[in-house]
Amino acid sequence: MEIVFLGSAGGRVAVFKQFRSSGGFIVRSEKTNIHIDPGPGALIRLTQIGLKPEETDAFVVSHKHLDHCADINTLIEAKTMGSWNKSGTLLTPESALTEDPIVLRYTLKNLERISILKEDFSEYIKGIRVTVSMKHKHQDVETYGLIFENNGEKLGYITDGRFEEKMIEAYSGCDAIIINMTFIKERDMDHLNMKDAIRLIKGIRPKIAIINHTGMEVILTGYSKVEKELEDATGIKTIVAREFLKVSFPSMEFSKIKLKNPIGIRSLDEWRQEHSKRTDS
């Protein structure tokens, strides 16, 4: 199993002014690709690293804020090519489909399956088990944290929400955790800050902690400084996600993916090769 980050920005300013990239992240195994929280720019970021949306098996939306789902219609359309290839699964809270829905009706009907996230949810996507860890307190939006498990390796995704002590138990046993830490300083808001992240890392004791969804306060502080402060406070290896970061299990080694299409435009040679294969068949 591995994680590929398309971006790591969080919050209105960092995301919608693109001071860091956004677009969510991919959880992959040898035969499975799951795209989590495809925010703005997800299709372009996939193209830059040479991943094709049609190879995505499932899309997961933890909640319906735009920085987590802005590109969901675009990616479903790219996956299914309209009605040409009805396929793929969407995992999402029910409110994201009923109250001010995030997916257009004509796009939704082209998916093969829709699974509704709720507190007792657990489902296999081609070998990767996706489980709801708990419901998060995040403003008035239905929001769920998640655990991904493959070959005995567990990844916890602590998405947006206010810190709760029960989070430690909910994500216990995870080999790696992704923490959506938007702020450095404590604030009376339904987002995690550095103090919250320290409590989570100390309590869960993963092999590695990955900071994601960084707002301007974290970006301006500097990622290297944030990593050092968290590691010094917890004794756990901690990295802040950057664009195109890849983390591999079980080694927890990380590297940056080399861009295949740096400006987000595919080569026409790829189209010719694909067209040739279809013609030959």
Secondary structure, 3 states (H helix, E strand, C coil): CEEEECCCECCHHHHHCCCCCCCCEEEECCCCEEEECCCCCHHHHHHHHCCCHHHCCEEECCCCCHHHHCCHHHHHHHHHCCCCCCCCEEEEECHHHHCCCCCCHHHHCCCCEEEEECCCCEEEECCEEEEEEEEECCCCCCEEEEEEEECCEEEEEECCCCCCCHHHHHCCCCCEEEEEECCCCCCCCCCECHHHHHHHHHHHCCCEEEEECECHHHHHHCHHHHHHHHHHHHCCEEEECCCCEEEECCCCEEEECCCCCCCCCCCHHHHHHHHHHHHHC
